[in-house]
Amino acid sequence: VDVGSTVVKCHVYDRAAAVRGSSHRKVESLYPRPGWVELDPEVLWSQFIGVIKEAVQAAGLHMRQIAGLGISTQRGTFITWHKRTGKPFHNFISWQDLRSAELVNSWNNSLLLKVIHVIFTVLHFLTGNDRYLAPSFLTFSTHQASMKLSWVFKNIHEAEEAARKNNCCFGTVDTWLLYRLTKGSVYATDYSNASSTGIFEPFTKCWNPTLCNLLSIPVSIYPPVRDTSFNFGSTDSEIFGVPIPIMAVVADQQSAMFGECCFHPGDVKLTMGTGGFWNVNTGEHLFAARGSLYPLIGWKIGEEVVYLTEGSISDVGTAIKWALDIELFTNVDETAKMAQSTADSQGVCFIPGLQVSGDDPYLCASFMGLKPSTNKNHLVRAILESVAFRNKLLYDIIVKKVHIPLQTIRADGGVSNNSFVMQMTSDLINKKIEKPANTEMSSLGAAFLAGLASGFWTDKKQLKKLRRIEAVFEPQKDSEEYRPAMDAWLQAMKHSPH
């Protein structure tokens, strides 16, 4: 099951990793105030159970025939609840939520943070130890759970009081689903989800007590952290009629990485869904790079811990969905043809920002360079070009900062079905990009991890044999040909209204 930001999907896979049945439902986000984004936990729960039952039925199977359940979830979305009663103190607060924007800005400009930077810069200089590198340029963003959690304890009295009495539980989507599926008997998360909260220290593999002290968050609220591919226990038999073993929980980007079989250092995954994510497998080394890249734990299986470096782009799919909503086209599949139908965007540039960029929570999206002759094709081309240009910028940063030779690049997510974006990205970065037959990689990764834990599949070698590549995009144009358009776009980005 993949619980994403826009859709909850369930896929039933057989031993050949072919989809036997599937089901999906749209995730309903709530916007109680401007900038706030929430999910109703009860609605999410019923959708989660609903898609599992529908997918198993669509596969023509009985629940008894299910070997195990793997759960992939959106990251950074969290909830807190009462340990004894199981009652939530608030709705899920989404990773897209902006209620902590003021807190984030005041912290990032605070004297205390500057002092922390100095202390850790000196420590890193003296010891050469990389674990002091990340805190030396620590900045907060609205995407991370840390600041929003701090907001919860400042603004929701019941949560703060329960935490004081050691009665408060914190959980990302996976933790809360595990808790519900087992009727409260399992309270846990895995390393990939924990490391995506911004409150977990990937070097020491512990919840970060220093950060919690800084933000006045009680350390007692966090769940124990388990392996990613692991027997978490079984679902309560009342839910599906029989107990189903829960064999993996994993964060969605890390799951897609596993689904793409990016098992070796230098393997690269590019997901283009609601947002865009570049992930590089850095093996057993944790790369902390200034600015745009973020170190994460990919997965932990037994003794093996795999680290990733991630760079993200906000609103990739969001911008395309917005263009669909205002009827620039009637079907997403037409967009590649529309973009190809015109030699260029006629100077039109699309400035992204429909969703928060971590650097500037107040940025808005805009078009620049509109003329009387501009038509829908130019607008669509400008939106798609902006995705490829941002891929290029992030790829260049990765090449510069991550000192591992980059291997195959594998793409997934809805936007990877767009041949225009894929070809242009391949041209710009001058690398070939593989696209799998199945672009639902977060689901497949969760299935692979669960299948390994339950013995359904034997090892990673076997998983690699199950990979199906549908298309390979190879560079066809010299990236210099795009230089004028990219320079114009970069100029437009500089002058975009804030």
ABEGO torsion letter per residue (X at the ends): XBBBAABBBBBBBBAAGBBABBBBBBBBBBBABBGBBBBBAAAAAAAAAAAAAAAAAAAGBBAAABABBBBBBBBGBBBBBBAAAGBBABBBBBAABAAAAAAAAAAAABAAAAAAAAAAAAAAAAAGBAAAAAAAABBBBAABAAAAAAAAAAABAAAAAAAAAGABBBBBAAAAAAAAAAGGABBBBBAAAAAAAGABBAAAGBBBAAAAAAAGBBAAABBBBBBABBBAEBBBAAAAGBBBBBABBBBAAAAAAAAAGBABBGBBBBBBBABBBBBBBAEABBBBBBEABBBBBABBBEABBBBBBBBBBBGAAAAAAAAAAAGABABAAAAAAAAAABABAGGBBBBBGABBBAABAABBBBBBGBBAABBAAAAAAAAAAAAAAAAAAAAAAAAAABBBBBBBBBBBEAAAABAAAAAAAAAAAGBBBBBBABABAAAAAAAAAAAAAAGABABAAAAAAABBBABBBBBABBAAAAAAAAAAAAAAAAABBX
